[in-house]
């Protein structure tokens, strides 16, 4: 092993060294590791192979060569690839593989932040005694492959954004270094739609300003982009210039942030129309605050206090992040109607929990309910474009919506992505 002084010369004196580890075609790869006979064959994980309405959850690179894509209807995938092998998802198998992957990452640094079931960040700034950044990335990749028989791609960069961008550049089994000095050559020529954190609507707004490439975004007028995208526009400009101040936070999986609003009614009432109208107004206020903070949430909670000062709270975990008034009202109304006992109501409250930054949120399929989600035909195109943009072939967010007994109880559950990390 090289001496620590020599190794330390490969690390910045003041900056950080961040890795982003992204598992390649995770669910399909796990199935291949479990059954080596599937290797080299077109394989897809799908909701219900016996139904025409089943959709592709993820697929192997062999299947992708035929044009098969994530969220594609099963019948269409079979038409493109008649020999496509279809396997139903095995949640326990994926949990075990993910735990194994993160256990390996923690051998290289204490600063490991899981992002989803199949990807995470590592801060290896203080790991110079182990090896150079490239040696550590190669070791991680080889160890995951040898011990779990799973491929991954790794990005090496001075911050999270560039590391994430780098990991998407070579798949499968790629390792890419992206330094700030590489930005003009590697990042700026890309269309803004290919930039991590830029969705279709954001790209359209940027295009309307004549901003079509990452370079044009990096050099955009602050006032102009803020007027169109708010504070998020300035944040995206910083990212296009390679600036990202977020730290790798191992405790982020246990964060429970929320935005809520409550009101005491002028008088106790049992008029359902009045109560629902109040809930709608609360949802509007919460939606406005979420928008101001540029965040969305995956748990909606309602609070009902009756004239006897008895308070109940009920919450529901939802498949896809929400922030719009109408979406919040839909879930809040449902919770209220199911849990109101008819007694006069004194106070009502609406809260959105499990917040994430809006520009990082992608509408993705829920592990336990993608069949019902898939029935929303327009979602196919949305999801397909999102997955094409981010290069992801997996489902990552949410557990089946369920009610909890109290506000405290609701904080005991997380999304499937991060819940699997709990012992």
C-alpha positions as CSV (number, residue, x, y, z in Angstrom):
1,X,0.0,0.0,0.0
2,X,1.3,3.5,-0.8
3,X,2.2,5.8,2.1
4,X,-0.4,8.2,3.4
5,X,1.5,11.3,2.4
6,X,1.6,10.1,-1.2
7,X,-2.1,9.3,-1.1
8,X,-3.0,12.6,0.4
9,X,-1.6,14.4,-2.6
10,X,-4.5,13.2,-4.6
11,X,-7.0,15.0,-2.4
12,X,-7.8,18.7,-2.3
13,X,-6.4,20.8,0.5
14,X,-9.7,22.6,1.1
15,X,-12.4,20.9,-0.8
16,X,-14.2,17.6,-0.6
17,X,-14.1,14.3,-2.6
18,X,-17.6,12.9,-3.1
19,X,-18.6,9.6,-4.7
20,X,-22.0,8.8,-6.1
21,X,-22.6,5.1,-6.4
22,X,-25.5,4.1,-8.7
23,X,-26.4,0.5,-9.1
24,X,-27.0,-0.5,-12.7
25,X,-30.4,-1.9,-13.6
26,X,-30.7,-2.9,-10.0
27,X,-33.7,-5.2,-9.8
28,X,-32.9,-7.0,-13.0
29,X,-29.2,-7.3,-11.8
30,X,-30.3,-8.7,-8.5
31,X,-32.4,-11.4,-10.3
32,X,-29.4,-12.3,-12.4
33,X,-27.2,-12.6,-9.4
34,X,-29.8,-14.9,-7.8
35,X,-30.2,-16.9,-11.0
36,X,-27.0,-16.8,-13.2
37,X,-28.9,-18.5,-16.0
38,X,-30.6,-15.2,-16.7
39,X,-27.3,-13.4,-17.4
40,X,-26.9,-12.1,-21.0
41,X,-30.6,-12.5,-21.7
42,X,-33.3,-9.9,-22.2
43,X,-34.9,-9.7,-18.7
44,X,-37.6,-7.4,-17.4
45,X,-39.2,-7.0,-14.0
46,X,-42.9,-6.3,-14.4
47,X,-45.9,-5.9,-12.3
48,X,-48.1,-8.7,-13.4
49,X,-46.8,-10.8,-16.3
50,X,-50.3,-12.4,-16.7
51,X,-52.0,-9.1,-17.5
52,X,-51.7,-7.0,-20.6
53,X,-51.9,-3.9,-18.3
54,X,-48.7,-4.9,-16.5
55,X,-45.8,-2.5,-17.0
56,X,-42.0,-2.8,-17.1
57,X,-40.5,-1.8,-13.7
58,X,-36.9,-2.2,-14.9
59,X,-35.1,-4.2,-17.5
60,X,-31.6,-5.5,-18.3
61,X,-29.3,-3.8,-20.8
62,X,-29.9,-6.7,-23.2
63,X,-33.6,-5.9,-23.1
64,X,-32.9,-2.2,-23.6
65,X,-31.0,-3.0,-26.8
66,X,-34.4,-4.1,-28.3
67,X,-36.0,-0.8,-27.3
68,X,-37.6,-2.0,-24.1
69,X,-37.9,0.8,-21.5
70,X,-38.9,1.3,-17.9
71,X,-42.7,2.1,-17.5
72,X,-43.4,0.6,-21.0
73,X,-46.6,-1.5,-21.1
74,X,-45.8,-5.2,-21.0
75,X,-47.6,-5.9,-24.3
76,X,-45.5,-3.3,-26.1
77,X,-42.3,-4.7,-24.6
78,X,-43.1,-8.2,-25.7
79,X,-43.9,-6.9,-29.2
80,X,-40.4,-5.4,-29.4
81,X,-38.7,-8.4,-27.8
82,X,-40.7,-11.6,-28.2
83,X,-38.1,-13.5,-26.2
84,X,-38.3,-11.1,-23.3
85,X,-38.1,-12.9,-19.9
86,X,-40.5,-11.5,-17.4
87,X,-40.0,-11.8,-13.6
88,X,-42.2,-10.5,-10.9
89,X,-40.5,-8.3,-8.3
90,X,-39.1,-9.8,-5.1
91,X,-39.0,-7.1,-2.5
92,X,-37.1,-9.1,0.2
93,X,-34.4,-9.9,-2.3
94,X,-33.9,-6.3,-3.3
95,X,-33.8,-5.2,0.4
96,X,-31.1,-7.7,1.2
97,X,-29.0,-6.7,-1.8
98,X,-29.3,-3.0,-1.0
99,X,-28.3,-3.6,2.6
100,X,-25.3,-5.5,1.4
101,X,-24.4,-2.7,-0.9
102,X,-24.5,0.0,1.7
103,X,-22.6,-2.2,4.2
104,X,-19.8,-2.3,1.7
105,X,-19.9,1.5,1.2
106,X,-19.5,2.0,4.9
107,X,-16.3,0.1,4.9
108,X,-14.8,3.1,3.1
109,X,-16.3,6.0,4.9
110,X,-18.5,6.8,7.9
111,X,-20.1,9.6,5.7
112,X,-22.5,7.5,3.6
113,X,-25.9,9.1,2.6
114,X,-28.4,6.7,1.1
115,X,-30.5,8.4,-1.6
116,X,-32.7,5.5,-2.6
117,X,-32.6,1.7,-2.5
118,X,-30.0,1.6,-5.3
119,X,-27.9,4.8,-4.9
120,X,-26.0,6.8,-2.4
121,X,-23.3,9.3,-1.7
122,X,-19.9,8.9,0.1
123,X,-17.7,11.6,1.4
124,X,-14.2,10.1,1.2
125,X,-12.2,13.3,1.8
126,X,-10.7,11.7,5.0
127,X,-10.2,8.3,3.5
128,X,-6.9,9.1,1.8
129,X,-5.0,6.4,3.8
130,X,-7.1,3.8,2.0
131,X,-6.1,5.0,-1.5
132,X,-6.6,7.6,-4.1
133,X,-10.2,8.5,-5.1
134,X,-10.0,6.5,-8.2
135,X,-8.5,3.5,-6.4
136,X,-11.3,3.7,-3.8
137,X,-14.0,3.9,-6.5
138,X,-12.5,0.9,-8.3
139,X,-12.2,-1.1,-5.1
140,X,-15.9,-0.4,-4.2
141,X,-17.0,-1.3,-7.7
142,X,-15.0,-4.5,-7.7
143,X,-16.1,-5.5,-4.1
144,X,-19.8,-5.0,-4.9
145,X,-19.4,-7.1,-8.1
146,X,-17.4,-9.9,-6.4
147,X,-19.4,-10.1,-3.2
148,X,-22.9,-9.3,-4.5
149,X,-22.4,-10.0,-8.2
150,X,-24.0,-6.6,-8.9
151,X,-22.7,-3.9,-11.3
152,X,-22.6,-0.2,-10.5
153,X,-21.4,3.1,-11.9
154,X,-19.5,5.6,-9.8
155,X,-19.0,9.3,-10.1
156,X,-16.1,11.1,-8.5
157,X,-16.4,14.9,-7.9
158,X,-15.9,17.7,-5.5
159,X,-19.7,17.9,-4.7
160,X,-22.9,15.9,-4.9
161,X,-24.3,17.5,-8.1
162,X,-21.1,16.8,-10.1
163,X,-20.8,13.3,-8.6
164,X,-24.3,12.4,-9.6
165,X,-23.8,13.9,-13.1
166,X,-20.6,11.9,-13.4
167,X,-22.1,8.5,-12.4
168,X,-24.6,8.9,-15.2
169,X,-21.9,9.3,-17.9
170,X,-20.8,5.7,-18.1
171,X,-23.2,2.8,-17.7
172,X,-22.9,0.0,-16.9
173,X,-19.8,-0.5,-14.7
174,X,-18.4,2.9,-15.4
175,X,-16.2,5.2,-13.2
176,X,-16.1,8.9,-14.2
177,X,-14.2,11.8,-12.6
178,X,-15.8,15.2,-13.1
179,X,-13.8,18.1,-11.8
180,X,-14.8,21.8,-11.9
181,X,-12.3,22.4,-14.6
182,X,-14.0,19.7,-16.7
183,X,-17.4,21.5,-16.7
184,X,-16.9,23.6,-19.9
185,X,-16.0,20.5,-21.9
186,X,-18.3,17.8,-20.3
187,X,-21.3,19.6,-18.8
188,X,-21.9,22.9,-20.7
189,X,-22.4,21.4,-24.2
190,X,-25.4,19.3,-22.8
191,X,-29.0,20.4,-23.3
192,X,-30.5,21.7,-20.0
193,X,-33.0,18.9,-20.1
194,X,-30.1,16.4,-19.5
195,X,-29.0,18.3,-16.4
196,X,-29.8,16.6,-13.1
197,X,-32.5,18.5,-11.4
198,X,-34.1,20.0,-14.5
199,X,-37.4,18.5,-15.5
200,X,-39.5,19.0,-18.6
201,X,-41.4,22.0,-17.4
202,X,-38.3,23.7,-16.1
203,X,-36.5,23.0,-19.4
204,X,-39.4,24.5,-21.3
205,X,-39.3,27.7,-19.2
206,X,-35.5,27.9,-19.7
207,X,-35.9,27.3,-23.5
208,X,-38.5,30.2,-23.6
209,X,-35.7,32.5,-22.3
210,X,-33.4,31.2,-25.0
211,X,-31.5,29.0,-22.6
212,X,-31.0,25.7,-24.3
213,X,-27.6,24.4,-23.1
214,X,-26.0,24.1,-19.7
215,X,-23.5,26.7,-20.7
216,X,-26.3,29.2,-21.4
217,X,-27.8,28.4,-18.0
218,X,-24.4,28.9,-16.3
219,X,-24.1,32.4,-17.9
220,X,-27.8,33.4,-17.6
221,X,-29.0,36.6,-16.1
222,X,-29.9,36.2,-12.5
223,X,-32.9,38.5,-12.5
224,X,-34.3,36.9,-15.7
225,X,-34.1,33.3,-14.5
226,X,-35.3,34.2,-11.0
227,X,-38.4,35.9,-12.5
228,X,-39.3,32.6,-14.3
229,X,-38.1,29.9,-11.8
230,X,-37.8,31.7,-8.5
231,X,-34.9,30.8,-6.2
232,X,-34.7,27.4,-7.8
233,X,-33.5,29.2,-11.0
234,X,-30.5,30.7,-9.2
235,X,-29.8,27.3,-7.6
236,X,-29.8,25.6,-11.0
237,X,-27.4,28.3,-12.3
238,X,-25.1,27.5,-9.5
239,X,-25.2,23.8,-10.3
240,X,-24.5,24.6,-14.0
241,X,-21.4,26.3,-12.8
242,X,-20.4,23.3,-10.7
243,X,-21.4,24.8,-7.3
244,X,-23.3,22.6,-4.8
245,X,-22.9,23.2,-1.0
246,X,-24.9,20.3,0.2
247,X,-23.0,18.0,2.6
248,X,-23.1,14.2,2.6
249,X,-25.4,13.6,5.6
250,X,-25.8,10.1,6.9
251,X,-28.6,11.2,9.2
252,X,-30.7,12.6,6.4
253,X,-32.6,9.3,6.2
254,X,-34.0,10.0,9.7
255,X,-35.1,13.6,9.0
256,X,-38.8,14.3,9.4
257,X,-39.5,17.9,8.2
258,X,-43.0,19.2,7.7
259,X,-45.0,22.2,6.6
260,X,-48.4,22.6,8.1
261,X,-51.3,25.0,8.9
262,X,-54.1,24.8,11.4
263,X,-57.1,27.1,12.3
264,X,-59.6,27.3,15.1
265,X,-63.1,27.7,13.7
266,X,-65.2,30.7,14.6
267,X,-67.6,28.3,16.2
268,X,-67.9,24.5,16.7
269,X,-69.6,23.0,13.7
270,X,-70.8,19.8,12.2
271,X,-71.5,21.3,8.7
272,X,-69.4,19.1,6.4
273,X,-69.4,21.6,3.6
274,X,-68.0,24.3,5.9
275,X,-65.4,21.9,7.3
276,X,-64.2,20.8,3.8
277,X,-64.1,24.4,2.7
278,X,-61.8,25.1,5.7
279,X,-59.6,22.2,4.8
280,X,-59.4,23.4,1.2
281,X,-58.2,26.9,2.5
282,X,-55.6,25.2,4.7
283,X,-54.4,23.2,1.8
284,X,-54.0,26.4,-0.2
285,X,-51.8,27.9,2.5
286,X,-49.7,24.8,2.9
287,X,-49.3,24.6,-0.9
288,X,-48.1,28.2,-1.0
289,X,-45.5,27.6,1.8
290,X,-44.3,24.4,0.1
291,X,-43.9,26.4,-3.2
292,X,-42.0,29.1,-1.4
293,X,-39.6,26.6,0.1
294,X,-39.3,24.7,-3.2
295,X,-40.1,21.4,-1.5
296,X,-42.7,18.6,-1.9
297,X,-43.8,16.0,0.5
298,X,-44.8,12.4,0.5
299,X,-47.0,12.2,3.6
300,X,-50.2,14.2,4.2
301,X,-51.6,14.5,7.7
302,X,-54.8,15.9,9.0
303,X,-55.7,17.0,12.6
304,X,-59.2,17.1,14.0
305,X,-60.0,18.6,17.4
306,X,-63.6,18.4,18.6
307,X,-65.5,20.6,21.1
308,X,-64.4,18.3,23.9
309,X,-60.7,19.1,23.1
310,X,-60.2,15.6,22.0
311,X,-57.6,15.6,19.1
312,X,-56.9,12.9,16.6
313,X,-54.3,13.0,13.8
314,X,-54.3,10.7,10.8
315,X,-51.7,10.6,8.0
316,X,-51.2,8.8,4.7
317,X,-48.0,8.0,2.9
318,X,-48.5,8.7,-0.8
319,X,-46.8,7.3,-3.9
320,X,-45.6,10.4,-5.5
321,X,-44.5,13.8,-4.0
322,X,-47.2,16.5,-3.8
323,X,-47.4,20.2,-3.3
324,X,-50.4,21.4,-5.3
325,X,-53.5,22.6,-3.5
326,X,-55.8,20.2,-5.4
327,X,-53.7,17.2,-4.6
328,X,-53.4,18.1,-0.9
329,X,-57.1,18.6,-0.7
330,X,-57.8,15.3,-2.3
331,X,-55.8,13.3,0.3
332,X,-56.9,15.6,3.2
333,X,-60.6,15.3,2.3
334,X,-60.3,11.5,2.2
335,X,-58.6,11.4,5.6
336,X,-61.1,13.7,7.1
337,X,-64.2,11.8,5.8
338,X,-62.8,8.5,7.0
339,X,-61.9,9.7,10.5
340,X,-64.4,12.3,11.5
341,X,-66.9,10.8,13.9
342,X,-69.5,13.5,13.4
343,X,-68.9,15.5,16.6
344,X,-68.7,19.3,16.4
345,X,-65.3,20.3,15.2
346,X,-63.3,23.1,16.9
347,X,-60.0,23.0,15.1
348,X,-58.6,21.6,11.8
349,X,-55.1,21.2,10.6
350,X,-53.3,20.0,7.5
351,X,-49.6,19.1,7.4
352,X,-47.3,17.7,4.7
353,X,-44.3,15.7,6.0
354,X,-41.2,13.9,4.6
355,X,-40.1,16.9,2.6
356,X,-37.6,16.8,-0.2
357,X,-36.4,19.5,-2.6
358,X,-38.7,20.0,-5.5
359,X,-35.9,20.0,-8.1
360,X,-34.6,16.6,-6.8
361,X,-38.0,15.0,-6.8
362,X,-39.0,12.8,-9.7
363,X,-42.4,11.2,-10.0
364,X,-41.5,7.5,-9.7
365,X,-43.4,4.3,-9.3
366,X,-44.2,2.9,-5.9
367,X,-42.9,-0.5,-5.2
368,X,-46.2,-1.8,-3.9
369,X,-48.7,0.0,-6.1
370,X,-47.2,0.5,-9.6
371,X,-50.0,-1.7,-11.1
372,X,-52.7,0.8,-10.0
373,X,-50.4,3.7,-10.9
374,X,-49.9,2.3,-14.3
375,X,-53.6,2.5,-15.0
376,X,-53.2,6.3,-15.3
377,X,-52.3,6.1,-18.9
378,X,-50.8,9.7,-19.2
379,X,-48.3,8.7,-16.5
380,X,-46.6,6.3,-18.9
381,X,-45.2,9.1,-21.0
382,X,-44.2,11.3,-18.0
383,X,-42.4,8.5,-16.3
384,X,-40.7,7.3,-19.5
385,X,-39.3,10.8,-20.2
386,X,-38.2,11.1,-16.6
387,X,-36.4,7.8,-16.6
388,X,-34.8,8.5,-20.0
389,X,-33.6,11.9,-18.6
390,X,-32.1,10.5,-15.4
391,X,-31.0,7.2,-17.0
392,X,-32.6,5.2,-14.2
393,X,-34.1,1.8,-14.5
394,X,-35.6,1.3,-11.1
395,X,-38.5,2.2,-8.8
396,X,-37.3,4.1,-5.8
397,X,-40.0,5.9,-3.9
398,X,-42.7,5.2,-1.4
399,X,-44.5,2.6,0.6
400,X,-48.2,1.9,0.4
401,X,-50.3,4.6,1.8
402,X,-51.6,3.8,5.3
403,X,-53.0,5.6,8.2
404,X,-51.3,6.1,11.5
405,X,-52.8,6.5,14.9
406,X,-51.1,9.7,16.0
407,X,-48.8,12.4,14.7
408,X,-46.0,10.8,16.7
409,X,-46.8,7.4,15.2
410,X,-46.6,8.8,11.7
411,X,-43.0,9.7,12.4
412,X,-42.0,6.1,12.9
413,X,-42.3,5.2,9.2
414,X,-40.2,6.2,6.2
415,X,-40.4,5.5,2.5
416,X,-39.4,2.0,1.4
417,X,-36.1,3.5,0.1
418,X,-34.9,4.4,3.5
419,X,-37.0,2.2,5.7
420,X,-35.1,-0.8,4.5
421,X,-32.0,0.6,6.2
422,X,-33.5,0.4,9.6
423,X,-32.6,-2.7,11.7
